[in-house]
Amino acid sequence: MKAIAYSNYGPPEVLGSVDLPRPVPKAGEVLVKIHATSVTAGDYRARSLDMPPGFKLVGRLVFGVFGPRRRVLGTEFSGLVEAVGEGVTRFKPGDRVVAYPGAAMGGYAEYAVIGEDGAIVQAPANLKLDEAVALPFGGSTALHFLRSLAGIKPGDSVLIIGAAGGVGSAAVQVARHFGAHVTGVASTGKLDMVRSLGADAVIDYRREDPAAASDAYDIILDTSGTATYTKYGPALKPGGRLLLVSADLWQLLGTLLARKTGGRKAMGGYAAEPAEDLRFLAALAEKGQFKPHVGGRFPLDQAADAHAFFKDPARMGNVVITVNQD
Ligand SMILES: NC(=O)c1ccc[n+]([C@@H]2O[C@H](COP(=O)([O-])OP(=O)(O)OC[C@H]3O[C@@H](n4cnc5c(N)ncnc54)[C@H](OP(=O)(O)O)[C@@H]3O)[C@@H](O)[C@H]2O)c1
């Protein structure tokens, strides 16, 4: 089968076409003929090893010390079940599915296998496979931080910094689902897109300082890596939460050590990839409450261009890579 692989960390051009044996599903596994995959921040970091300062070593430990451990990227994919291994009961050939292999990767190929008990669900009927593919990464991250860490509840006032990005565009929709009042922060040309996701208010960070508000938010979620407690603490209501989805080590330490009053907290960490979150997100999509925003599509043999586009300042939402289009 055709796949896109890499052997060394580096620029998008390290990604090249290879022929690999088609995987065979073992007992309990599902073989998926991939329709679409994507460029997530996880794929970008695994390819480039461009990590936030202080996390370079962690990056090598996660992705491979001397070179990439997983040669085929693709943290999420969608497609049709081609075959199932012995004992598989939840899926059958022909099912439309979305899968989140996460750090195990493997989506940049014509086929991939995943355990039926892993993060794989039926694709929402109302989404095309090249939209549904972008449910897992942004959606699971948003759920982890907003629901599991911050305990979001109806009526909360939520500020999302990076609202036009992969994680932020999901976070706006997830926060709205939980009944929050959402303010999205983005650059000038992206405000309409953020409003279209359901944000109640928007802030153009190039013209206005989103940290200028005082005692205004129950939750502030930052995906841009620009937030610190010192800067955003005063914008939190008493008991409020600053969620650092992206932060370098020094910023994280400084923020965690900063003196906090009124029960305010700052929280960071890594989102896991649980199957139940993916089921929750797929159900949300079925109800029309979550639709991944696709800001660009590239065929598999242009995966390097897709990676370059991921860093284009004009990009909004998710970058999808289409594989089998039949
Ligand atoms: N902790 C975890 O478990 C976890 C999970 C997933 C992702 N992440 C991390 O989260 C980060 C975001 O991922 P992503 O996929 O959402 O990336 P992304 O699509 O590139 O989004 C980043 C956003 O940051 C915004 N931004 C950049 N500079 C800014 C500034 N000065 N002020 C305000 N906003 C600014 C950009 O907004 P504009 O485009 O409007 O300029 C962009 O939309 C990455 O660093 C990723 O590694 C962490």
The ligand as a MOL file (V3000), in Angstrom:
LIG
                    3D

  0  0  0     0  0            999 V3000
M  V30 BEGIN CTAB
M  V30 COUNTS 48 52 0 0 0
M  V30 BEGIN ATOM
M  V30 1 N -1.7510 19.7500 26.3150 0
M  V30 2 C -2.2440 18.9250 25.4150 0
M  V30 3 O -2.6310 17.7840 25.7050 0
M  V30 4 C -2.3660 19.4080 24.0000 0
M  V30 5 C -3.2510 18.7490 23.1250 0
M  V30 6 C -3.3840 19.2670 21.8410 0
M  V30 7 C -2.6370 20.3710 21.4480 0
M  V30 8 N -1.7660 20.9370 22.3190 0 CHG=1
M  V30 9 C -0.9800 22.1140 21.9380 0
M  V30 10 O -1.9020 23.1850 21.7730 0
M  V30 11 C -1.4000 24.1130 20.8390 0
M  V30 12 C -2.4680 24.4990 19.8670 0
M  V30 13 O -2.7890 23.4210 19.0090 0
M  V30 14 P -3.7110 23.7120 17.7600 0
M  V30 15 O -3.8040 22.4430 17.0130 0
M  V30 16 O -4.9520 24.3870 18.1390 0 CHG=-1
M  V30 17 O -2.7690 24.7500 16.9730 0
M  V30 18 P -3.1840 25.8870 15.9860 0
M  V30 19 O -4.3050 25.4050 15.1190 0
M  V30 20 O -1.9370 26.3260 15.3100 0
M  V30 21 O -3.7520 27.0640 16.8960 0
M  V30 22 C -2.9480 27.9610 17.6010 0
M  V30 23 C -3.6650 29.3050 17.6600 0
M  V30 24 O -2.8750 30.2270 18.4230 0
M  V30 25 C -3.2680 31.5220 18.0170 0
M  V30 26 N -2.2630 32.5340 18.3430 0
M  V30 27 C -0.9870 32.6100 17.9170 0
M  V30 28 N -0.3650 33.6880 18.4640 0
M  V30 29 C -1.2920 34.2930 19.2570 0
M  V30 30 C -1.2660 35.4480 20.0940 0
M  V30 31 N -0.1690 36.1890 20.2370 0
M  V30 32 N -2.3970 35.7690 20.7640 0
M  V30 33 C -3.5340 35.0340 20.6410 0
M  V30 34 N -3.6030 33.9310 19.8620 0
M  V30 35 C -2.5060 33.5740 19.1710 0
M  V30 36 C -3.4700 31.4290 16.5340 0
M  V30 37 O -4.5090 32.3570 16.2350 0
M  V30 38 P -4.5880 33.1830 14.8600 0
M  V30 39 O -4.4930 32.1380 13.7830 0
M  V30 40 O -5.9060 33.8510 14.9320 0
M  V30 41 O -3.4120 34.1280 14.8430 0
M  V30 42 C -3.8690 29.9530 16.3120 0
M  V30 43 O -5.2290 29.8310 15.9200 0
M  V30 44 C -0.1520 23.4560 20.2220 0
M  V30 45 O 0.9750 24.0320 20.8300 0
M  V30 46 C -0.2700 21.9980 20.6040 0
M  V30 47 O 0.9720 21.3690 20.6950 0
M  V30 48 C -1.6150 20.4850 23.5870 0
M  V30 END ATOM
M  V30 BEGIN BOND
M  V30 1 1 1 2
M  V30 2 2 2 3
M  V30 3 1 2 4
M  V30 4 1 4 5
M  V30 5 2 4 48
M  V30 6 2 5 6
M  V30 7 1 6 7
M  V30 8 2 7 8
M  V30 9 1 8 9
M  V30 10 1 8 48
M  V30 11 1 9 10
M  V30 12 1 9 46
M  V30 13 1 10 11
M  V30 14 1 11 12
M  V30 15 1 11 44
M  V30 16 1 12 13
M  V30 17 1 13 14
M  V30 18 2 14 15
M  V30 19 1 14 16
M  V30 20 1 14 17
M  V30 21 1 17 18
M  V30 22 2 18 19
M  V30 23 1 18 20
M  V30 24 1 18 21
M  V30 25 1 21 22
M  V30 26 1 22 23
M  V30 27 1 23 24
M  V30 28 1 23 42
M  V30 29 1 24 25
M  V30 30 1 25 26
M  V30 31 1 25 36
M  V30 32 1 26 27
M  V30 33 1 26 35
M  V30 34 2 27 28
M  V30 35 1 28 29
M  V30 36 1 29 30
M  V30 37 2 29 35
M  V30 38 1 30 31
M  V30 39 2 30 32
M  V30 40 1 32 33
M  V30 41 2 33 34
M  V30 42 1 34 35
M  V30 43 1 36 37
M  V30 44 1 36 42
M  V30 45 1 37 38
M  V30 46 2 38 39
M  V30 47 1 38 40
M  V30 48 1 38 41
M  V30 49 1 42 43
M  V30 50 1 44 45
M  V30 51 1 44 46
M  V30 52 1 46 47
M  V30 END BOND
M  V30 END CTAB
M  END
